[in-house]
Amino acid sequence: MNKAFSTRAIHAGRADFIEKGLHAPPIDLSSTYPTPDLDEAARSFDSLVSGDEPLGSFIYQRLFNPTTDRFERALAELEGAEDAAAFSSGMAAISAVLLAAKSRGSHVVAVRPIYGTADHLLTSGLLGVSVSWATQDGIAEAIRPDTCLVIIESPANPTLELVDIASVVRQAGAVPVMVDSTFATPVLQQPLSLGASLVLHSATKFLGGHGDVLAGVVAGPHALVRDIKHVRAATGGLLHPLAAYLLHRGLQTLSLRVERAQSTAIGLAARLAADPRVTGVRFPSLPGQDPRGLLGRQMTGPGSILSFELSSDSPAVMRDFLGALEIITPAVSLGSTDSLIQPPAALTHRVVDVQARESVGISQGLLRLSVGLEDPADLWADIDRALAEVASRLEYGVRVPALTP
Ligand SMILES: *Cc1c(COP(=O)(O)O)cnc(C)c1O
């Protein structure tokens, strides 16, 4: 039976519940597991360190944990993937993907903007991987014989630009494409169905959804995920079972949360776009912001993150605006039940080269708003009142350039 996403999200990773007499997933906190049969343990150890299934004892938590495994199976099912690997953070997941890809070469092609620390990880060469930054139409030209991976993020953090996944996959040819789909979640977009090799999430964001878990997860075909699990077994970074439990629980309400936040965000984006006190509102469903027609084709809706600038480039005005908000919390992170706002140039993307930042539209005055599950009218009232507090210092008619072509 071909079940809808919301049904699968409730039952994923729970197929054995009736047989085992369970209603909620058990949390197994064991750091080690008994190995009374040494021959069997040796076989299982060999299998696990290569990134394969346990063949008997789970041996040791860094190699395998059944609670984390359940969450991985559930996420893989929702992304239409054969397998998934969960990590202690999104950055740990990206690092393991890069280290696993290095067996094929040490050059990566990526499209800016991406999450600030991911940009930093690639630009710094910290993992011995070099990067060529390309536009989404320039992937083919940027690929070299030693290119091991193409990395894109759609919608992009923090400018909400949509990257055409199918087009990037075509241009990449035999090189695997990894899509950071954190902003979209599997509710709105499933990159593997568009030909991507790997889909990655900072599960800290929407998948956890309540601002209380740090995690990352990457899903794809067995062969690639096996190599990633091999790296994870050797370097560490397995997601802790308590966090995995919370994430698995969060998946059950994922579609409800994503859809409700999205409908609120659509309303707020429209009000902000029509308000002279703000400028450069970025949100995929606003007129002119989806030139490739990807909404409906690649992504079912625009999501719930938007960005905008105040009609002023004064840091004091921004500070006072943020200080006047009462419901929306000034903080990094996103995809939580509560609405969060932050200036990427000063915080999440401060590690990105200034010129590179400006060239993709991450100006000093850009604000990224993650719309939460509060009442839509209360959220607008909060923004409206904070804008009113700084209104006398705004420069109406002075449109701060924010949009990149
Ligand atoms: C937050 C984020 C990351 C990093 O994830 P952590 O869980 O913070 O390590 C990666 N990509 C995107 C798009 C993010 O928003």
The ligand as an ORCA input file, in Angstrom:
! r2SCAN-3c Opt
* xyz 0 1
  C      22.600     24.255     11.208
  C      22.930     23.808      9.853
  C      23.998     22.937      9.620
  C      24.918     22.458     10.719
  O      24.263     21.604     11.588
  P      24.672     21.458     13.160
  O      23.657     20.479     13.643
  O      24.567     22.812     13.762
  O      26.055     20.945     13.198
  C      24.215     22.500      8.327
  N      23.441     22.925      7.310
  C      22.407     23.765      7.495
  C      21.587     24.198      6.329
  C      22.118     24.242      8.766
  O      21.097     25.102      8.943
*
